[in-house]
Amino acid sequence: MDLLAHLEAYVATADEASFSRAADRLGIAQPLLSRRIKTLEEHFGGLLFDRARRQITTTELGLLLLPYARDVLDRTQRLRQVAGAAGRTRMRAVGVPAHCAPAALARAIRAGAERGITLGMRELPPQERVSGLADGSLGYALVRVPPERGTLRVPLGLASAPEAADDERLPAYDGPLRSVHLEDLRPRRRRTPEPPPPLPVLTLLEDHMPSCEDRLERAAARAGLPPGRFRPAGSAATALADTLAGRALLLCAEPFARQHGARWAPLGDRSLHRGYDVSAAPDRAGVAGVPDWLAPLLASAVGAVVTGPGAPGPGAGDAPARLAARG
C-alpha cells in the first residue's frame, strides 16, 4: 500500500465531504479514490466515513486519526522541500586531519555557504583522505606530501608539561620559539647519581605513515638517539595526558600544543615537518580543481605556512607567515 497516497485520499475526502470533489482535487478517478479509502479502512480496522447519508460524514475514528494523517503529510511536504533545496545546493565532503582548529573549519563552512556550497568536514587518517578522493566520497582533502614538495607546511615541534622546565630530560628550549634539534634529546651531563630514563617522544596518527616514520627513524639515528625513542601514540587524548603529566614528549603542531596548555618549541629540521597539498576529486570531465578561497582556510585550520607561489621570501621567517596563516 502506498500509505502517502492513501492518506492524501483520506484527508482530501474529509476536507471536501465528497468523494467526487476529493477525486477532482487530487486529479484521480473517483473509483480509485474510493478503493484507497476502503483499503485504508481495512488497514486501520474501522470505517473512516459514514456513507449512509447523501453527504458523507467523518466517523469518530476518522476524526481521531485525521490530525495524525495531516501531520504525516505536512512532514512529508517539508521533507520534499528540504531534499529539493539540498539538490539545488552543491555538497562537498572535505577530508581533514584530526585536531584541526574548529574556528577555522567554521570559517571554511561559512565561506562555502556564501558561495552556494555545503561543506561537510570529515576527520580522517592520511591514507583514508587519499582513498576518499579516489573513490569520490570526498570532494576535497588535505593530502600529506613530503614537506619540501607541499604547497603548505606545518611546523612540528616538541610539546612538554608546562611546569617541567627544570627537568633535565627535556631539551633546553626556553625563550621565544627557540628551535630544538634531535641532538638536544641526547642525555645531558649527569646531575644525579642515577638520572631518570629519557622521556619517550610520542607521535600522533597524522604522522603514522611509512614515509614519515622512515624519515624520523633516519633523523633519530643521525642524531645518535637509541631505537625506540619515538613511539606511536595510542590516541591523542592519552598522548596529551602523558605529556602534561611529564611522562613523555609529544611531536605535534604548535596550535595543538598551545590549545591544551603545553610548552612547545619548533623542530629545527624542516624535513620532519608536515607537508600538505589541498587536492580535489576529479569531476566527470576528469578535471580536479580547488577553489581559490578554500586552500587558505584549510591552511589556517592546520596551522600551516604557505610554501608555494606567493609565500614569504627566505628573509621573512616563519613567525609572520604562521601568524598570517592562522588569521
N, C-alpha and C positions, 0 to 999 in steps of 0.2 A: 504493500500500500504506500502510495506517495502521500505521506502524512501532511505535508505542507499544502498540497493541492486540495486535500480533503478538508483541512482546516479553513482554507480560503472559501470553499463552498459553504461550510457551516457558518462562518462569520458573515458572509455576504447574504445568506438567506435570513439570518437573524436580523440584519440591518434592514433588509428590504421587505421582510414579512411576505415574501412571494418567491416561489421557485423560478418563475419566468423572468422576473426583474433581476433576480440574483444571477441567473444564467446570462442575461444580456450584459450585466455589469462585468462579468468575468470573461465574456466573449466565448462561451461554450454552449453546446446544445443542452436544452433542459433535461432530456433523459440522462445525459452524462452527469449533470449536477445531482439529479435525484439518486442515481446509483452511488455517487460519492457520499451523499448524506446517509443513505441506507448502510453502506459499508462502515461508516464512522459509528453509526448507532450500534451495529453489531460488535464493533471493536470496544466500545465503551460499555456495552451491556445494558442499554436503555434508550428510549426514544428521546431525541433532541427537540422534535417539533410535534405539535398536535395537529394532525391533518383532518380532524373530524369536521371542522368548520370550513366555510367558504374561504376565509382568510386564515392562513396558518398562524399559529402562535408558538412561542418557545416554551418548552416544558420546564419544570423545576430543575431537572438535570441539565437541560440546555442552558438555563440562566446561571447555574452553578459553575459550569465549565467554560462559559463564554469569556470571562476575564483572562483565564489562563490561555485560551486559544488566541486571543488578541495579543497577549504578551509574547507568545511564541512567534507570531507573525511580525510583530514590531522588532523583536530581536533579530529575526532573520533579515528584515529590511536593513537594519543597521549593519549587520554583518556583510551584506552585499555592498553597502556604501563604503565600508572600510576596505574591503577587498578591492573594490574599484579604484579607490584613491591610492592604495598601495601599488596597484598595477600601473597607474599613471606616473608614480614616483620611481625613479631608478634606485635600486637597492644594491649595496655592495658590502660584502664582508671584508674586514681588514684584519689580517693576521699580525699580531704584535707580540713582543716579548712579555713575559710576566714582569710585574712590578713597574710598569710604565706609570708616569705621573698622571693621576686621574684628571687633574685640571686641564692638562694639555690634551688628553684624549677628548675631553668635553669640548674644548675649542675646535677640534677637528670635526666632531659630530655636528656642532652648530654651523661651522663653515660649509659642511656638506648640505645641511638642511637649507641654507640660504641659496644654494645652487640647485635645489630640487633633487638631491641625492641623499638617500638614507644610508648612513654608515653604521655597520654593526661591528664593534670591536671584539676580537676573539684572541684571548691569550693562549698561545700555542708554543711548543718547543720549536727550535730552529728547523729540524727536519720536517715537521708537520706543516710549517709555513711554506716550505718549498713544494711539498706534495700537494698542498691546497691550491696553489697557483696552477699546478699542472693539471689537476682534475677539475678545475673550475669552481671548487667550493669556496675559494677566496677570490675577491676582485683585486685586492692589493695586499701587499705584505712587506714588512721589513725583513730582508733576507740577509743572513750572515755571509760575509765575504772576508777575505784577508784585509786587514786594516789599510795596507798600502794600495789596495785596489778599490776600496769602497768610496762612495761619494760622501759618506758620513762616518765619523769616527767617534766612538765613545771612550773617553779616557778611563781606564781602570786603575784602581789603587787598592791599598790595604786599609781595611777598617778594623778598629780595635775598641776595647772598652774605654769609655771616656775618662774614667778615673785611674787608668793603669799607666799613667805617664812615667812612673818610676820603675816599671817592670823591665828588668834588664834583658828579658827575652824579646822585647819589642824593638824595632828599628827606631833610631832617634830621628823622628820627623816632626818635631815641634817647629812652629813657625808657619808663615803664610804659604801653604801649598808647596812646601819643600818636597821635591821629588825623592822617592826612595828607589833603591835598586835591590835586586835579589841578593846581591852580596851582603847587603845590610842584615839579612836574615841569618847569616852565619853566627855561631856563638861568639859572644864578646869575651874579653878577658875576664877570667873568673873573679868574682867579687865575694863569693861564699865558698866554703869548703865543698859543698855539694850543690852545684847550681841545679835549678829545676830543669826538666826536659824541655826542649824547644817547643813552641806552640805550633800546631799544625795550621796550614793555610787551607781553608775550605773554599771550594769553587761551586758556583750555582749552576742550575740546569742549563741556563743560557750558554754556558761555556763547555758543556759536555758534548763536544763534537770532536771527532778524531783529529782534525787539523788543528784545532785549538789546543787539545791536550798534548799533541806531539810537540807543538811549539813551546808549551810551558815546560814539558819534561826536558827538552833540549836546553832551554834557557836556565833551568834549575841546575842541570849538570854542569853547564859552563860556569855558573856562579859557585860551584862547589857545594851545593846542598845535597844532602843524602836522599836517596829514592824514598818516595812515600811522604815527603814533606807536604806536598799538595794532595788534598783528598777531596773527592766529590762529596758535596753535602747532600744529606738525605732529603731535606726540604729547606726552603728559605727560612721558615719560622725557627726550625731547630738550629740552623746555622747562625741566625741572629742571636738566639738565646745563648749559645755557646760563646759567641763573640762578645756580647755585652757582659757575660759573666766572667770574662777574662780567661776563658779556656781555649780560645782559638783566635786566629786572624781570619778575615773574610775578604776574598778577592771580589770586588764589586765596583759599581759606578758611584760617583760622589752623591748624586741626589738620593740614591737608595740608602747610603750610609747616614747622611745628614737627617733624612726623614725619621730615622729611628734613634737618633742621638748618639751615634758612634763617632769616634775620631776617624779621620780619613786623610790619606795623602796619596798623590798620584804616583804610579809607576813611571820610572824614567825610561824604561824600554817600551817604545811605542809599538813595537812589533807584537806586544802582548795585549794591546788594546783591542776593543771590539770594532770590527768594520761592518758597515751595513750599506745596502742599496735598497731604495724603495722601488719595488717591482710591481707590475700589473699582469694579470692573466690576459692572454691574447683574446681578442674579440672574434666574432665569426669570420672576419676578414683576415685573421691571423696577426692583427696589429695590437701590440701591447703599449699602452700609453698611460702615464701617471699625470694627473692634473698638477699644474704648477703650484697651486695653493696647498696641496696635501703634503708634499715632501717636507717643507719646513715645519709643519705642525707635528708630523711624526718624529722628526729630528728632535724637536723640543720635548716630546714625550719620553724619549730615552736619554735625554741629556747629552745629545751628540754635538760634535763640532763638524761643521761643513768643511770637507776637504777637496771637493770638486771645483768646477769653474765658479769663480766669484768668491772663493774663500779668502780670508785674510792672508797676506803675504807672510814670508818666514819671520819677518821682524815684528809681526803683530802679536805673537804669543797666543797661548791657548786661553788665557782668562777672559779677554774681551769677547773672543768668539764663543766661549762657553756661555757667558752671560747673555750674549745676543741670542744664542740658540734657545736658552731657557726663558727668554722673554723678560 
